């Protein structure tokens, strides 16, 4: 063999061993790159499912809201049809405003507990704060307020009111006495 052949074989062996070393070193790098790609894909997949679940929940809430609005619309349409009925309007005028037909006499019981012997709110065994039987009709409240405003102030009421406002004002009765 010639020296040239020997040197060629030695360089071939060296290049073969270099290839083996490179291929041996590229195994862990390829593994980590593929692991990174799988991790990024898993993150994208989880993100997609999360977005899908959020959108599905939003869609369901919108469907519930739509159903509630449809029910409310139906109730309002029923109210409109009731108010188109003359008998219903007359009944509401009698109940809410105390209207009576010509020739009828209206009787208002001021103290229902005096007639029935029990409080109107506790007739059913339950007491309610928002019971309408304890409230006066609006026109009675207005009349009461006008009567209260027209009453002259007594000396104790005048002192109490002037103390609340912070300014000392005298009533007409007190001016007459001075």
QUIDA-V646364 format. One record per pair of residues at least 12 apart in sequence whose C-alpha atoms are under 8 Angstrom apart, sorted by the first residue. I is the first residue (numbers start at 1). J is the second residue. D is the distance in whole Angstrom. If there is no record, write none. Layout:
I&J&D ; I&J&D
This chain:
96&137&7 ; 97&137&7 ; 120&133&7 ; 120&134&8 ; 121&133&7 ; 121&134&7 ; 153&171&7 ; 155&174&8 ; 158&170&7 ; 158&171&7
